[in-house]
Amino acid sequence: MELAVYNTSGKGKKSKIEVSQRAFGMDFNGDLVHQAVTAFLSGGRQGTKGQKNRSAVSGGGKKPFRQKGTGRARAGTTRGPLWRGGGVTFAAQQQEHFKKLNKKMYQSALRSVMSELARQERLIVVKDFSIKVPKTKELVAKLADFEMSDGLIVTTKLTDDLILASRNLRKVEVCEPFNMDLVSLIGSSKVLITVDAVKRIEEHLG
């Protein structure tokens, strides 16, 4: 399988690079991708919200007043939900949202997404991608050469200049090959990736 490779300016004659059919030519498996994305998003949830119920609140062992003769409703503790300082009726408890996903399943989902990006021509392969100064204006102009206003940039040479230049662009992300995730790949209109990054991904998935 071959992918077109653009030069650094985004213009001129294109070359081609041979890639693995297993990594960039698989059929799209929607169910597996959905499962992988759900597991990824669930792993990002903290689940640290917690409240105290009646049994978790300290104190309340003494009966507040006698059972009869006061004209008030009977009460056995001051830590009930109706009392100030009492426990919450349906208290939220801390929980773990982690969902297990096998490594081979995640890699297969990644192959499926990368293959679909290539089929839809949303995967732009370039020889190299870098900027000389950490200026957002320069990065915007460089992305415009590839007809991109937003998307994901994947490169093996992730410099501080590139990170600083992309920081003010809300819909532009930069990462290294092993740090990219399915959510960023799916949510990007286009993915700009260098040849070196393609080879790294091919080694990882092929």
N, C-alpha and C positions, 0 to 999 in steps of 0.2 A: 504494500500500500504506500502511496506517495502523498505528501502534503506540500503545498506551495509555500515557498519561503520568500518573504519580502526583504528588500534591503533596508538599511537604517533610515532612509528618507521616506520610505513608503511608496516610492515612485520608481519607475524604470522596469527593466526586465526581471521577471521572477525566476527563481531557481526552484529545485525540488529536493525534498529529503525523503529517504526511504524509512518508513516506520513499521512497527509490528502490527499485523492485522489483529492480533489478540488484544493489543492495548488501545488501538484507535479505530477498529473496524467491527466492534461487537454490535449486536442488536440491542435496542433499548429495552431494558427491563424495568417498567414503571413501578411494579410492586416492590421490587428489591430496593430501588432508589428511594421510594417513600419510606420504607422501613429504616433505611440508613439515615435519612434526614430526620426522621422522628427520634431515633436513638441519639443523634448528634444534638438536637435541640433539647431533648430531655436531660442530657448530661450537663447542659449549661444552667439548668435551674438549681437554685440554692436549696430550697426546701427547708430554710431555717426559721420560718415563721412558727411561733409557738406561744400559746397562752395557757394560763393555769385554770384547771377546772376546780371543782369544789374540793376534791381530795388532795389537790396539790397545794392549796393555800394553807399556810401555817396558822395555828390557833383554832379557835372555835370549839374547843372541847367542853367549855362550860355552857350550860343552858342560860340564855340571856335573862330570862325572867320565869317566874313560876307558871305552871301549866294553866291554872284556872284563876279566875277572880280579877283579872286585870282589864278585861274587855278587849284585849288584843288577840289577834290570831296566834295560836300556839306556835312556838319556835324552839328548836332544839339546838341551834347553832347560829352564830353570826357570820358564818362563811358561806351561806347559801347564795344563789345567784341574785336574789332580791335585796340583799343587804350590801351596803357600801363596804368595799374591801373584800367582798366575797368572790368566789370563783365564777368563771364564765360558763354559761349554760352549755353551749356547744363549742368548747375550746378547740382552736386549731392546734394541731400537733406537728412536730417536726417529722419530716419524711424524706426518704431517699427516692429520687425520680430516675435514677440510673437504669438504663435498659441495656442488656448485654447484646452485643453484636460481634459475631466472629470476624476475625481479621480477613479471612478469605471472602466473606460476604461484603465487607466494606470495600475491599479492593475490586471486587466484581462490579459493585455499584459505581465506583470511580471510573472503571473502564467503560461502563455503559454511558455515563455522562460525557466523558471525553469523546467517545465515538459519536454521540449525538451532536455535540458542539461542532465536530468536524463535518458531519453531514449537513448541518444547517449553515455552514460557512460562518460560524461565529467564533472559530478558532483562527487567530491570526498569528502565524509563525514568522518571526523576524530573526535575522542573523545576530543582532545585538541591540540592546536598548539601554541608553544611559543619557544623563543630562550633565552639562558642564557646571552649572551653578544651581543652588537650591531655590529656584524660583518657580512658583506655581504657574506664572505666565508662560514660561518656557515649556513646562510639561504639557500645558493645554495646547500649545502650538504643535508640539511633537505628536500628541495624540490625534490632532486634527488631520495630520498627514495620512493617518490610517482610518479616517472618517469615524473617529471615536470621541464621544463626549463623556462617556462613563464606561465602567467596566473593571476588569481585573487584570493586573500586570504580574506575570510570573517570570521571575528571572533568578539566575544563580548568583548574580552580582548585585545584591541588594545593598546599595550604598546609602549613607546618611543623607546625601543630597536628594536622592529619589524619595526617601521617606519624608523629608521635610517639605519637598515640593508638592507631594500628594496629600499632605495632612489637611489642607484647607479645602480639598475637593471631597464633598460628601459622598459622591457616588463612584469614587475611584479608590481602589484598594491595590496595595502592592504586597507581594509575599514571595517566599522561596518555594520551590517545588514540593518539599516535604511538609510545608505549613499550610498549603491550600486545603480548603474543605469543600464539601459538596454544596453547602448552602451558598457560599460565595460564587461557586461555579455556575449553579443554576440561576442565581439571581442576577448575574451579569449579562448584559446584552451582548458583549463581546469579550473575549479573553485574549489578551496579547501575551504571547509566550515566546521566549527566546529558544534558539536551537539547542543550546546546552541544557535548558530546562526540559525540553522535549526528550532528550536522551536520558536524563535522570528519571523522568516519569516512566519512560519505556523500560528502563532497567528494573524499576520498582514494580511495574504492573505486568511486564511481559514475561 
